[in-house]
């Protein structure tokens, strides 16, 4: 995957203990979101941000 040609957008983040969360915006170099069970999600609750990295205190 060529991230230089990838879309660019602001991503809101409400996870206060993620190291990439700065003022409720994701500052990771790349973002990965996957379905929690298999490869298909029907609602947002069935997805998961796998870029999350714990380490920041609330």
ZALUMMAR-149696 format. One record per residue (C-alpha): residue in one letter; chain; x, y, z. Coordinates in Angstrom, 3 decimals. Layout:
BEGIN
code:unit:east:north:up
A:A:X:Y:Z .
...
***
This chain:
BEGIN
code:unit:east:north:up
X:A:0.000:0.000:0.000 .
X:A:1.385:3.388:-0.996 .
X:A:0.498:5.750:1.868 .
X:A:1.798:8.748:-0.112 .
X:A:-1.256:8.518:-2.374 .
X:A:-3.709:7.733:0.412 .
X:A:-6.610:10.029:1.338 .
X:A:-5.926:12.550:4.057 .
X:A:-8.527:13.622:6.607 .
X:A:-8.886:14.635:10.231 .
X:A:-9.925:11.712:12.420 .
X:A:-11.666:12.434:15.708 .
X:A:-10.544:10.247:18.612 .
X:A:-12.318:9.904:21.943 .
X:A:-9.891:7.402:23.499 .
X:A:-8.060:9.499:26.084 .
X:A:-5.320:6.943:26.823 .
X:A:-4.205:6.431:23.188 .
X:A:-0.709:7.793:22.536 .
X:A:-1.872:9.165:19.166 .
X:A:-4.753:11.209:20.615 .
X:A:-3.888:14.901:20.784 .
X:A:-6.764:17.239:21.633 .
X:A:-9.313:14.632:20.463 .
X:A:-7.647:14.192:17.039 .
X:A:-5.673:11.161:15.867 .
X:A:-2.040:12.013:15.076 .
X:A:-0.906:8.549:13.941 .
X:A:1.034:8.426:10.664 .
X:A:-1.478:5.889:9.349 .
X:A:-4.802:4.637:10.650 .
X:A:-6.074:1.060:10.472 .
X:A:-9.666:0.102:11.230 .
X:A:-10.822:-3.515:10.949 .
X:A:-13.934:-5.576:11.485 .
X:A:-13.894:-7.278:14.867 .
X:A:-15.243:-10.607:13.593 .
X:A:-14.107:-11.641:10.135 .
X:A:-13.938:-9.157:7.276 .
X:A:-17.402:-7.572:7.404 .
X:A:-19.082:-5.157:9.790 .
X:A:-22.751:-4.187:9.683 .
X:A:-22.588:-1.437:12.334 .
X:A:-19.813:0.743:13.753 .
X:A:-19.800:-1.244:17.026 .
X:A:-18.418:-4.176:15.008 .
X:A:-15.272:-2.237:14.039 .
X:A:-12.035:-1.633:15.909 .
X:A:-9.182:0.866:15.549 .
X:A:-6.156:-1.412:15.474 .
X:A:-3.812:1.597:15.395 .
X:A:-4.628:2.188:19.097 .
X:A:-1.613:2.118:21.379 .
X:A:-2.105:2.527:25.125 .
X:A:0.234:4.693:27.063 .
X:A:-1.255:8.075:27.715 .
X:A:-2.912:8.792:31.033 .
X:A:-6.352:10.371:31.135 .
***
